[in-house]
Amino acid sequence: MSADICRWGILGTANIARKNWKAMRQAGNAVLVAVGSRSAGRANEYIRECQSEVPFATLPQGCTYEELLQREDIDAVYIPLPTGIRKDWVIRAAHAGKHVLCEKPCGTTTAELREIIAACAAKRVQFMDGVMFMHGHRLPLMRAELDRGAVGTIRRISSQFSFAASDEFLNSNIRANNQLEPLGCLGDLGWYNIRFSLWAMQYQLPQAATGRLLTEHGPAGQTVPLEFSGELLYPGGVTASFYCSFLTELQQWAHITGTAGSLYLDDFVLPYYGCEAQFVLDQPAFRVQGTSYHMERHQRSHVSSEYSDGHADSQETNMIRRFSELARGTTHDPFWPEVALKTQLVLDACLQSARQDGRPMPVSQS
């Protein structure tokens, strides 16, 4: 096998891993070697289902978690295990010399994530969280527009990521289970909101953050957030707000407003189906002449040529391709663990604030 090909294992049989199965098949520099589950039988069932739709030339092998980490023919592992049990398996993967692509949220707390990052650094393996939109072609185009002053000086960032969960979801899905996903919608959805705000601010941490637990689910002492709002407070008066929810119908919009205009996109996490990803720059004008009062719309739409999903240039495939390059390279990129840690720091501050009646909490890496 070519030295440029990254040999992957998937640790867990979560639904989201099916998307990355396809991404590994289409990346061009990746191959899936094995899938681990609590039992080899469950892993083989999962492999049969995915292989029937997106086949690898060589059938991936099913095994247990432990067996997968012991294999010498695996360079990197993707770990979509529940957050409540993920830390130990990420650290075990690092100790086995495997590079780690980790689902989000990376840890239940900042302390957990620091342990994870330290273990990966000690074993000199790459760590990255699985935020797919970071790898789309649209983001660099948006950055170029912001950097040239298309909206002026940024003053406000807002975003919403939500979907209306069914009763079945609330009763049986792990994202509503305090033991498996204690951060609920804040970890599952809010991670993206926070990351987008950090991206807009060039990864500068806010000075402080506030949060509100609007709705919770579960028995007393074992609840998870179902609906959450947060506010990030930056130096100079810049603010970023977000709302995430398992109770509100599907929305995934983001809005950056400045002194000279605004940037808007309505699908910042999962691009709408098609071969283009869009964002809109808006510089409205209000004109008064005599008795005429006109609010004029002045919008420019920008598109990047990229497929929304399931394609060789879609964002999840770019993520696998980029990680494979890092795993097979001689140097690793410290940006990815750093930005994951910043995201977790902000998330923790928002949650701590919510648990103290919305009191602003400082955000610091120290």
Summary of the structure (lengths in Angstrom):
residues: 366
radius of gyration: 21.3
end to end distance: 43.9
largest distance: 78.8
contacts: 1255
relative contact order: 0.16
helix: 37%
strand: 28%
